[in-house]
Amino acid sequence: MKRIRRLLVALVAVLLVTSIVAAQGPRRDVGIKVPLPELKDDQPVTNDRGQASISIDVDLVQFDVVVTNRDGDPIGGLEKSHFKVFDDNVEQNITSFSPTDAPMTVVILAEFSNTFGYYFDDVVGPAAGFVNSLRPEDWAALIAFDIRPEILTDFTKDRNELFGGLRRMRIPAYSETSLYDAVFFTLDRLENVDGKKAIFLLSTGLDTISKKNYGETLRRAEISDTVIYSIGMGQMARLYYERSIGPEDNITFLQADNVMRSLAEATGGAGFFPRFAGEYPGIYQTVSAQLRNQYSLGFVPKVRKADGKQHKLRVEVPDMDVNKDGKLDKLRVRHKKGYYAPKS
């Protein structure tokens, strides 16, 4: 913990020397929350569209799959026969299959503290760019976190409301960051939302104050049906700083990147670590395209498992000539790594 604080103080000094960021506007309101309404005991569980959540047989394992070429471009037009699903290396019979291009429900989860001297271009700019990539039918919310997560804009289809939330992110109040608590909080909020769900996570990957730990947060991500796409912020600042730090401090940064990468990969998402602002448009395009070109697969395990343990998933797709150039293209499949069986 002391090492992380020491790194953060040094990074602030580096950023003050290398660049001066002019922040305008009042300090954001600290501590104000916009809680979601509490459910009454006799009230049916609904999502943010007012639709009743669907009850699913606990024996059915259902998850989304993204198939891409080696350049990361999503591959559409595949059929059920192209997929093989394995549960703990045992091939399963696919009982449900459908391509999905449905509206999304997305939470933009942004670290907002003095961790890296706070760079406007690393948080507000990328978040605004992602908002612009949303379609009119998509739902989105904005949550910022420092010592605690705070809902700046609740679920809406109105981009102006999301931009209004971003305008509140001017000058951070704290140097602490609670990444694990914020991810846990957001996944819990999305639990009763139906349909295609994703978190667009902007963070350094550092955590100094969370009550939850990495293991608890990773397991929460693994059992969720929400996909996380993580973007490691402050990469350019680190590039300046890493030249003068020792190997122990550099390990802290590598661990932070691993946190961001593992949270994403556990859910079938991906991690990005841009160093230049020009990389962000490509990230928005990639995330949007992959979220909108998924396949929903479902199966009932051949051997019913009620052990409460994690079971590994694997999906295979054969190489195909998707470019119609007479050559087989090696396709890549991405999905959540496993699921936890119910415990009887």
C-alpha positions as CSV (number, residue, x, y, z in Angstrom):
1,M,0.0,0.0,0.0
2,K,2.8,2.4,0.9
3,R,4.6,1.6,-2.3
4,I,1.5,2.4,-4.4
5,R,1.0,5.7,-2.6
6,R,4.7,6.5,-3.1
7,L,4.3,5.7,-6.8
8,L,1.3,7.9,-7.1
9,V,3.0,10.9,-5.5
10,A,6.0,10.5,-7.8
11,L,3.7,10.2,-10.9
12,V,1.9,13.4,-10.0
13,A,5.2,15.2,-9.9
14,V,6.2,13.8,-13.3
15,L,2.9,14.9,-14.8
16,L,3.2,18.4,-13.4
17,V,6.6,18.7,-15.1
18,T,5.7,17.2,-18.4
19,S,2.3,18.7,-18.9
20,I,-0.1,21.2,-17.3
21,V,-3.7,20.3,-17.6
22,A,-6.1,23.2,-17.2
23,A,-9.2,22.0,-15.4
24,Q,-12.2,24.4,-15.5
25,G,-15.4,24.3,-13.6
26,P,-16.3,23.7,-10.0
27,R,-15.3,20.7,-8.0
28,R,-17.7,17.8,-8.4
29,D,-20.1,17.0,-5.6
30,V,-18.4,14.5,-3.4
31,G,-20.5,11.9,-1.6
32,I,-23.8,12.5,-3.4
33,K,-25.3,9.2,-4.6
34,V,-28.1,8.4,-6.9
35,P,-29.3,5.0,-5.6
36,L,-31.5,2.7,-7.6
37,P,-34.9,2.2,-6.0
38,E,-35.2,-0.6,-3.5
39,L,-37.4,-3.5,-4.4
40,K,-40.3,-4.4,-2.2
41,D,-40.8,-8.0,-1.2
42,D,-43.9,-8.4,-3.4
43,Q,-42.5,-6.5,-6.3
44,P,-41.4,-8.5,-9.3
45,V,-37.7,-8.1,-10.3
46,T,-37.5,-5.9,-13.4
47,N,-34.7,-4.5,-15.5
48,D,-34.2,-0.8,-16.3
49,R,-36.5,-1.1,-19.3
50,G,-39.3,-2.1,-17.0
51,Q,-39.4,-5.7,-18.3
52,A,-39.6,-8.6,-16.0
53,S,-36.4,-10.6,-15.7
54,I,-36.5,-14.0,-17.3
55,S,-36.2,-17.1,-15.1
56,I,-33.8,-19.6,-16.4
57,D,-33.4,-23.3,-15.5
58,V,-30.4,-23.6,-13.3
59,D,-29.3,-26.6,-15.5
60,L,-29.0,-24.4,-18.6
61,V,-25.6,-22.9,-19.2
62,Q,-25.9,-19.9,-21.5
63,F,-23.2,-17.5,-22.6
64,D,-22.1,-15.2,-25.5
65,V,-19.3,-15.9,-27.9
66,V,-17.3,-13.6,-30.2
67,V,-15.6,-15.0,-33.2
68,T,-12.9,-12.9,-34.9
69,N,-10.2,-13.2,-37.5
70,R,-6.6,-12.6,-36.5
71,D,-7.1,-8.8,-37.0
72,G,-9.9,-8.7,-34.4
73,D,-12.7,-8.2,-36.9
74,P,-15.9,-10.0,-35.9
75,I,-17.1,-12.8,-38.1
76,G,-20.8,-13.0,-38.8
77,G,-23.0,-15.5,-40.6
78,L,-21.9,-18.6,-38.7
79,E,-24.4,-21.3,-37.9
80,K,-24.9,-23.7,-35.0
81,S,-23.1,-26.5,-36.8
82,H,-19.9,-24.4,-36.8
83,F,-19.5,-24.5,-33.0
84,K,-18.3,-27.1,-30.6
85,V,-18.8,-26.5,-26.9
86,F,-16.8,-28.3,-24.2
87,D,-17.6,-28.4,-20.5
88,D,-14.5,-29.5,-18.6
89,N,-13.2,-31.0,-21.9
90,V,-16.4,-33.0,-22.4
91,E,-18.2,-32.0,-25.6
92,Q,-21.8,-30.9,-25.1
93,N,-24.9,-30.8,-27.2
94,I,-25.8,-27.1,-28.0
95,T,-29.5,-26.7,-27.2
96,S,-29.9,-23.0,-27.9
97,F,-28.2,-20.9,-30.5
98,S,-28.8,-17.4,-31.9
99,P,-26.8,-14.6,-33.4
100,T,-27.3,-11.5,-31.3
101,D,-27.4,-7.9,-32.5
102,A,-29.7,-6.5,-29.8
103,P,-29.5,-3.1,-28.0
104,M,-26.9,-3.0,-25.3
105,T,-27.0,-1.9,-21.7
106,V,-23.6,-0.4,-20.8
107,V,-22.0,1.1,-17.7
108,I,-19.1,3.4,-18.2
109,L,-17.1,2.8,-15.1
110,A,-14.3,5.5,-14.8
111,E,-11.6,5.9,-12.2
112,F,-11.7,9.5,-11.0
113,S,-8.9,10.2,-8.6
114,N,-5.4,11.7,-8.4
115,T,-3.8,8.3,-9.1
116,F,-1.9,9.5,-12.1
117,G,-2.2,13.2,-11.6
118,Y,-5.6,12.8,-13.3
119,Y,-5.4,13.2,-17.1
120,F,-8.5,14.5,-18.8
121,D,-7.4,12.8,-22.0
122,D,-7.3,9.4,-20.2
123,V,-10.8,9.5,-18.7
124,V,-13.3,12.1,-19.8
125,G,-12.2,12.1,-23.5
126,P,-12.3,8.4,-23.9
127,A,-15.6,8.1,-22.0
128,A,-17.2,10.8,-24.3
129,G,-15.9,9.0,-27.3
130,F,-17.5,5.7,-26.2
131,V,-20.8,7.6,-25.5
132,N,-20.7,8.8,-29.1
133,S,-20.3,5.2,-30.4
134,L,-23.6,4.2,-28.8
135,R,-26.8,3.7,-30.8
136,P,-30.1,5.5,-30.0
137,E,-31.6,2.2,-28.7
138,D,-28.7,1.5,-26.3
139,W,-29.0,2.1,-22.5
140,A,-26.0,3.5,-20.7
141,A,-25.0,4.8,-17.2
142,L,-22.0,6.6,-15.9
143,I,-20.3,5.6,-12.6
144,A,-17.1,7.3,-11.3
145,F,-15.1,6.0,-8.4
146,D,-12.3,7.2,-6.1
147,I,-12.8,6.1,-2.4
148,R,-16.2,4.8,-3.4
149,P,-18.3,4.4,-6.6
150,E,-20.8,7.2,-7.4
151,I,-23.6,7.1,-10.0
152,L,-23.2,10.3,-12.0
153,T,-25.8,9.4,-14.6
154,D,-28.3,6.6,-14.1
155,F,-29.5,4.4,-17.1
156,T,-30.6,6.5,-20.0
157,K,-30.8,6.6,-23.7
158,D,-30.1,10.3,-23.8
159,R,-26.5,11.1,-24.7
160,N,-26.9,14.6,-23.3
161,E,-27.5,13.2,-19.8
162,L,-24.3,11.1,-20.1
163,F,-22.3,14.2,-21.2
164,G,-23.8,16.1,-18.3
165,G,-22.4,13.4,-15.9
166,L,-19.0,13.7,-17.6
167,R,-19.0,17.5,-17.1
168,R,-19.0,16.9,-13.3
169,M,-15.7,15.1,-13.6
170,R,-13.4,18.2,-13.3
171,I,-11.1,18.1,-10.4
172,P,-10.7,14.8,-8.4
173,A,-11.0,15.1,-4.6
174,Y,-9.0,12.0,-3.5
175,S,-5.8,10.1,-4.3
176,E,-7.2,6.8,-3.2
177,T,-9.0,4.4,-5.6
178,S,-11.4,1.5,-4.9
179,L,-11.3,-0.5,-8.2
180,Y,-12.5,-3.8,-6.7
181,D,-15.4,-2.3,-4.8
182,A,-16.5,-0.3,-7.9
183,V,-16.4,-3.4,-10.2
184,F,-18.3,-5.4,-7.6
185,F,-20.9,-2.6,-7.1
186,T,-21.5,-2.3,-10.8
187,L,-21.8,-6.0,-11.5
188,D,-24.4,-6.2,-8.6
189,R,-26.3,-3.3,-10.2
190,L,-26.4,-5.1,-13.5
191,E,-27.5,-8.5,-12.1
192,N,-31.2,-8.1,-12.7
193,V,-30.9,-6.4,-16.1
194,D,-31.8,-8.6,-19.0
195,G,-30.2,-8.7,-22.4
196,K,-26.7,-7.8,-23.6
197,K,-24.7,-6.1,-20.8
198,A,-21.2,-4.7,-20.7
199,I,-18.9,-2.6,-18.6
200,F,-16.5,-0.1,-20.3
201,L,-13.9,0.2,-17.5
202,L,-11.4,3.0,-17.5
203,S,-8.8,2.6,-14.8
204,T,-5.1,2.3,-13.9
205,G,-5.8,-1.1,-12.4
206,L,-4.4,0.1,-9.1
207,D,-6.4,-0.3,-5.9
208,T,-5.6,1.3,-2.5
209,I,-8.7,1.2,-0.4
210,S,-11.3,-1.4,-1.4
211,K,-13.0,-3.7,1.1
212,K,-13.2,-6.4,-1.5
213,N,-10.0,-8.0,-2.7
214,Y,-8.8,-9.2,-6.2
215,G,-9.8,-12.8,-5.7
216,E,-13.4,-11.9,-4.6
217,T,-13.8,-9.5,-7.5
218,L,-12.5,-11.9,-10.1
219,R,-14.9,-14.6,-8.9
220,R,-17.7,-12.1,-9.0
221,A,-16.8,-11.3,-12.6
222,E,-16.6,-15.0,-13.5
223,I,-20.1,-15.8,-12.4
224,S,-21.6,-12.7,-14.1
225,D,-23.2,-12.5,-17.5
226,T,-21.8,-9.0,-18.0
227,V,-18.8,-8.6,-20.3
228,I,-16.0,-6.3,-19.2
229,Y,-13.9,-4.3,-21.7
230,S,-11.1,-2.7,-19.8
231,I,-8.9,0.2,-20.9
232,G,-5.7,0.8,-18.9
233,M,-5.4,4.6,-18.4
234,G,-2.2,6.5,-17.7
235,Q,0.0,4.4,-20.0
236,M,1.9,7.4,-21.3
237,A,2.6,8.7,-17.9
238,R,3.9,5.4,-16.9
239,L,6.2,5.3,-19.9
240,Y,7.9,8.5,-18.6
241,Y,8.1,7.2,-15.1
242,E,9.1,3.5,-15.7
243,R,12.5,4.7,-16.9
244,S,13.6,5.8,-13.5
245,I,11.9,3.2,-11.1
246,G,13.3,0.0,-9.7
247,P,12.1,-3.5,-10.7
248,E,9.9,-3.9,-7.6
249,D,7.9,-0.7,-8.4
250,N,7.6,-1.8,-12.0
251,I,6.0,-5.1,-10.9
252,T,3.2,-3.0,-9.3
253,F,2.4,-1.6,-12.7
254,L,2.5,-5.0,-14.3
255,Q,0.2,-6.4,-11.7
256,A,-2.2,-3.5,-12.3
257,D,-2.3,-4.4,-16.0
258,N,-2.9,-8.0,-15.2
259,V,-5.8,-7.1,-13.0
260,M,-7.4,-5.2,-15.9
261,R,-6.7,-7.9,-18.4
262,S,-7.9,-10.8,-16.2
263,L,-11.2,-9.1,-15.2
264,A,-11.9,-8.6,-18.9
265,E,-10.9,-12.1,-20.1
266,A,-12.8,-13.8,-17.3
267,T,-16.0,-12.4,-18.8
268,G,-15.2,-12.9,-22.4
269,G,-14.1,-9.3,-22.9
270,A,-10.7,-7.8,-23.7
271,G,-8.2,-5.4,-22.3
272,F,-6.6,-2.4,-24.1
273,F,-3.6,-0.4,-23.0
274,P,-3.4,2.7,-25.3
275,R,-0.5,5.1,-25.0
276,F,-1.8,7.7,-27.5
277,A,-5.1,9.4,-27.9
278,G,-5.2,8.4,-31.5
279,E,-5.7,4.8,-30.5
280,Y,-9.1,5.3,-28.8
281,P,-11.3,5.6,-31.9
282,G,-10.1,2.1,-32.9
283,I,-10.9,0.8,-29.5
284,Y,-14.5,2.2,-29.6
285,Q,-15.0,0.6,-33.0
286,T,-13.6,-2.8,-31.9
287,V,-15.6,-2.9,-28.7
288,S,-18.8,-1.8,-30.4
289,A,-18.4,-4.3,-33.3
290,Q,-17.6,-7.2,-31.0
291,L,-20.5,-6.5,-28.7
292,R,-22.9,-6.3,-31.6
293,N,-21.7,-9.4,-33.4
294,Q,-22.0,-12.1,-30.8
295,Y,-23.5,-15.6,-30.8
296,S,-25.5,-16.8,-27.8
297,L,-24.9,-20.5,-27.0
298,G,-26.6,-22.7,-24.5
299,F,-26.3,-26.3,-23.3
300,V,-27.5,-28.5,-20.5
301,P,-24.5,-30.4,-19.1
302,K,-24.5,-34.1,-19.9
303,V,-23.6,-34.8,-16.3
304,R,-25.5,-32.6,-13.9
305,K,-23.2,-30.8,-11.5
306,A,-24.4,-29.4,-8.2
307,D,-21.0,-29.0,-6.5
308,G,-20.8,-25.2,-6.4
309,K,-17.4,-25.4,-8.2
310,Q,-16.1,-23.7,-11.2
311,H,-16.2,-25.6,-14.5
312,K,-14.2,-24.6,-17.5
313,L,-15.8,-23.7,-20.9
314,R,-14.1,-24.1,-24.3
315,V,-15.6,-23.3,-27.7
316,E,-14.1,-24.4,-31.0
317,V,-14.8,-23.0,-34.5
318,P,-13.1,-24.5,-37.6
319,D,-10.8,-22.4,-39.8
320,M,-12.7,-21.0,-42.8
321,D,-12.1,-19.0,-45.9
322,V,-13.9,-16.0,-44.7
323,N,-12.1,-13.7,-47.1
324,K,-13.0,-15.8,-50.1
325,D,-9.4,-15.8,-51.3
326,G,-8.9,-19.6,-51.4
327,K,-7.0,-19.6,-48.1
328,L,-8.2,-20.8,-44.7
329,D,-8.4,-18.1,-42.1
330,K,-7.6,-19.1,-38.5
331,L,-10.5,-17.9,-36.4
332,R,-10.3,-16.9,-32.8
333,V,-13.0,-17.5,-30.3
334,R,-13.5,-15.4,-27.1
335,H,-16.0,-16.1,-24.3
336,K,-16.2,-16.3,-20.5
337,K,-13.7,-18.9,-19.2
338,G,-16.1,-20.9,-17.1
339,Y,-19.2,-21.0,-14.9
340,Y,-20.0,-21.9,-11.3
341,A,-22.4,-24.8,-10.9
342,P,-25.2,-24.4,-8.4
343,K,-24.7,-26.1,-5.1
344,S,-27.4,-28.4,-3.8
